């Protein structure tokens, strides 16, 4: 607590951000820009996906969480979706993948068994189902549930995916979802990976865990690349750890990939007169 207070006193920007979180700001755009959601990374991905859908005249998308555990993430998604659906007019289906029994037994050294073990993050399924409003739980081994997901559920185009399966092997299985037909995907899918930031014990790299799975996916696919959003922290008002955890699946073979979606319909840089140039640059 003392460190948090001192941090706000020493860093004026951090103190201002803390103050903003205490104010009753109702504007969705301000809350998105200023990271005022409890899980701003979830809000960012869902909003960006809905924006793309809106520009492509799509009325519905899907948001997916891999690794539900206790269910706090799904509840946060539901709350975020309520606001974004109203603002964008795009409906969001929500799916939560989980074994329902906690982590399985590690099956590969790259699963980081030195920090993750079987049984961690178990779910109380009955309690969770009583609190969920619209999310569908997809329970079972992710290798099996991903394999028949689109056939069984016929989801709206997937636009946002939150990966929190911890293991390399489980993430590899989850990424097979992106091998579905284009009609089940937005041309660009926003992804958040929870387990790619290091601790002194975790020591994450591209040779282990989720980062290894991401690297291998892009190496194995020519027309679909899953890569980090470069420089996201430079365009955020309050740069944060989660900025480095956002990736986007680029589906180059998607028929809508090249459709123009920028809000400015005509982007030009007109030549200024000499006098105007002097005024602007004085």
C-alpha positions in Angstrom: 0.0 0.0 0.0 2.8 2.4 0.9 4.6 1.8 -2.4 1.3 2.4 -4.3 0.8 5.8 -2.5 4.4 6.8 -3.0 4.2 5.9 -6.7 1.2 8.2 -7.2 2.9 11.0 -5.4 6.1 10.6 -7.4 4.5 10.1 -10.8 1.9 12.9 -11.6 0.6 10.9 -14.6 0.0 7.9 -12.4 -1.7 10.1 -9.9 -4.0 11.6 -12.5 -4.9 8.2 -13.8 -5.8 7.0 -10.3 -8.0 10.1 -9.9 -9.8 9.5 -13.2 -10.7 6.0 -12.0 -12.4 7.5 -9.1 -14.6 9.8 -11.2 -18.0 8.8 -12.5 -17.1 9.0 -16.2 -19.9 7.7 -18.4 -18.5 8.3 -21.9 -17.5 5.0 -23.4 -14.8 6.5 -25.6 -13.1 8.3 -22.6 -13.3 5.1 -20.6 -11.7 3.1 -23.4 -9.0 5.8 -24.1 -8.1 6.3 -20.4 -8.2 2.5 -19.4 -11.0 3.0 -16.9 -12.4 -0.5 -17.2 -11.4 -3.2 -14.7 -9.9 -5.1 -17.5 -8.9 -2.5 -20.1 -7.3 -5.1 -22.4 -10.6 -6.9 -22.7 -12.4 -3.7 -23.5 -9.8 -2.7 -26.1 -9.9 -6.0 -28.0 -13.7 -6.2 -28.0 -14.2 -2.6 -29.0 -11.7 -2.9 -31.9 -13.4 -6.0 -33.1 -16.8 -4.4 -33.0 -15.4 -1.4 -34.9 -14.2 -3.6 -37.7 -17.5 -5.5 -37.8 -19.4 -2.2 -37.9 -17.3 -0.9 -40.8 -17.8 -4.2 -42.7 -21.6 -4.1 -42.1 -21.6 -7.1 -39.9 -24.1 -7.2 -37.1 -22.6 -9.9 -34.8 -19.2 -11.2 -33.7 -17.9 -13.7 -31.2 -15.6 -13.1 -28.2 -13.8 -16.1 -26.7 -11.9 -16.7 -23.5 -9.6 -19.7 -23.3 -9.0 -20.5 -19.6 -12.1 -19.5 -17.6 -11.0 -20.7 -14.1 -13.2 -19.1 -11.5 -15.1 -17.1 -14.1 -14.1 -13.5 -13.3 -12.9 -12.9 -16.8 -16.2 -14.0 -18.4 -18.1 -11.8 -16.0 -15.9 -8.8 -17.0 -16.5 -9.6 -20.7 -20.3 -9.6 -20.1 -20.2 -6.2 -18.4 -18.0 -4.7 -21.2 -20.1 -6.2 -23.9 -23.3 -4.6 -22.6 -21.8 -1.1 -23.2 -20.1 -1.8 -26.5 -23.1 -3.4 -28.0 -25.2 -0.3 -27.3 -22.5 2.0 -28.7 -21.7 0.1 -31.9 -24.9 -1.8 -32.6 -22.8 -5.0 -33.0 -24.0 -8.0 -30.9 -21.3 -10.1 -29.2 -21.6 -13.8 -28.6 -19.4 -15.0 -25.7 -17.8 -18.4 -25.3 -15.6 -19.6 -22.4 -13.3 -22.6 -23.0 -12.1 -24.6 -20.0 -11.5 -28.1 -18.8 -13.7 -27.4 -15.8 -11.2 -29.3 -13.7 -8.2 -26.9 -13.6 -5.0 -27.3 -15.4 -4.3 -30.8 -16.9 -1.0 -32.5 -16.3 1.9 -30.8 -18.1 2.9 -32.8 -21.2 5.9 -30.8 -22.5 8.8 -29.1 -20.8 7.7 -25.9 -22.7 4.5 -26.0 -20.6 6.6 -24.5 -17.8 5.9 -27.2 -15.2 8.2 -25.3 -12.9 5.5 -22.7 -12.4 2.3 -24.5 -13.4 0.9 -27.8 -12.1 -2.1 -30.1 -12.6 -5.2 -28.9 -10.8 -4.4 -25.2 -10.6 -7.3 -22.8 -11.3 -10.2 -25.2 -10.9 -13.8 -24.1 -11.7 -16.9 -24.2 -9.5 -19.1 -24.9 -12.5 -22.5 -24.7 -10.7 -21.6 -21.4 -9.0 -20.4 -19.9 -12.2 -23.4 -20.9 -14.3 -25.7 -19.1 -11.8 -23.9 -15.8 -12.3 -23.4 -15.8 -16.1 -25.9 -13.9 -18.1 -25.2 -14.8 -21.7 -21.8 -16.6 -21.9 -21.7 -20.2 -23.2 -19.3 -22.6 -21.4 -17.4 -24.9 -23.7 -16.0 -27.6 -21.3 -13.6 -30.4 -21.9 -10.1 -31.0 -23.2 -9.3 -28.0 -25.5 -7.9 -30.3 -28.2 -11.4 -31.8 -28.5 -13.6 -28.8 -27.9 -11.7 -26.6 -30.5 -11.9 -29.4 -33.1 -15.7 -29.4 -33.3 -16.5 -25.9 -32.0 -17.5 -24.2 -35.2 -19.5 -27.2 -36.4 -21.3 -27.5 -33.0 -21.9 -23.8 -32.2 -21.9 -22.1 -35.7 -20.5 -18.9 -34.0 -20.6 -15.4 -35.4 -17.3 -14.3 -36.8 -14.6 -14.4 -34.1 -13.2 -11.0 -33.4 -11.6 -11.1 -30.0 -9.8 -14.0 -28.2 -8.3 -14.0 -24.7 -5.8 -16.7 -24.1 -5.1 -17.8 -20.5 -4.4 -21.5 -20.8 -0.9 -21.1 -19.3 0.7 -24.0 -21.1 2.5 -24.2 -24.4 0.7 -27.3 -25.4 -2.8 -26.0 -24.5 -2.1 -22.8 -26.4 -1.0 -24.7 -29.5 -4.4 -26.6 -29.3 -6.3 -23.3 -28.8 -4.7 -21.7 -31.8 -6.0 -24.5 -34.1 -9.3 -22.6 -33.8 -7.8 -20.1 -36.3 -7.7 -22.8 -38.9 -11.4 -22.6 -39.4 -13.1 -21.1 -42.5 -12.9 -17.4 -43.1 -16.6 -17.0 -42.5 -16.0 -17.7 -38.8 -13.3 -15.0 -38.5 -13.0 -11.3 -38.8 -10.2 -10.4 -41.2 -8.2 -9.3 -38.2 -8.8 -10.9 -34.8 -7.6 -9.1 -31.7 -5.9 -11.4 -29.1 -4.7 -11.0 -25.6 -2.2 -13.4 -24.2 -2.0 -13.5 -20.4 1.1 -15.5 -19.9 3.8 -13.9 -22.0 5.3 -11.5 -19.4 8.2 -12.7 -17.3 8.6 -12.9 -13.6 11.9 -13.7 -11.9 10.8 -17.3 -11.7 8.8 -17.5 -14.9 11.5 -16.2 -17.3 9.4 -16.3 -20.4 10.9 -16.4 -23.9 10.0 -17.4 -27.4 11.2 -21.0 -26.7 8.7 -21.7 -24.0 5.0 -21.2 -23.1 2.6 -19.1 -25.0 5.2 -17.1 -26.9 6.6 -20.4 -28.3 3.1 -21.4 -29.5 2.5 -18.0 -31.1 5.9 -18.1 -33.0 5.2 -21.6 -34.3 1.7 -20.7 -35.5 3.0 -17.9 -37.6 5.9 -20.0 -38.9 3.5 -22.8 -40.0 0.9 -20.6 -41.8 1.6 -18.5 -44.9 -1.7 -16.6 -45.2 -2.4 -16.2 -41.5 0.0 -14.5 -39.2 -0.4 -13.9 -35.4 1.8 -11.0 -34.4 2.2 -8.4 -31.7 0.7 -4.9 -32.3 3.8 -2.9 -32.6 4.0 0.4 -30.7 0.6 0.2 -29.0 2.0 1.6 -25.8 3.0 4.8 -27.7 -0.5 5.6 -28.8 -2.1 5.0 -25.3 -2.7 7.9 -22.9 -1.5 5.6 -20.1 1.0 3.1 -21.3 0.6 -0.2 -19.5 1.8 -3.8 -19.2 -1.1 -5.1 -21.2 -0.1 -3.1 -24.3 2.7 -5.6 -24.9 0.3 -8.5 -24.6 -2.0 -7.6 -27.6 -1.5 -9.6 -30.8 -3.6 -9.6 -34.0 -4.3 -12.5 -36.3 -4.0 -11.2 -39.8 -6.0 -13.3 -42.2 -4.5 -12.3 -45.5 -6.7 -14.8 -47.4 -9.9 -13.3 -46.0 -12.1 -11.8 -48.7 -12.8 -8.7 -46.5 -9.2 -8.2 -45.4 -8.5 -5.3 -47.8 -11.8 -3.5 -47.3 -11.2 0.1 -46.3 -12.3 0.9 -42.7 -10.5 4.1 -41.7 -13.0 6.8 -40.5 -11.5 9.4 -42.9 -12.8 8.8 -46.4 -10.3 11.0 -48.1 -6.9 11.3 -46.6 -4.7 14.1 -48.2 -1.8 16.3 -47.1 -2.2 19.5 -49.0 0.8 21.7 -49.8 0.9 24.7 -47.5 1.7 28.2 -48.8 5.1 29.7 -47.8 3.5 32.1 -45.3 1.4 29.4 -43.7 4.5 27.2 -43.4 6.4 29.9 -41.6 3.5 30.5 -39.2 3.0 26.8 -38.4 6.8 26.2 -37.9 7.7 29.4 -36.1 
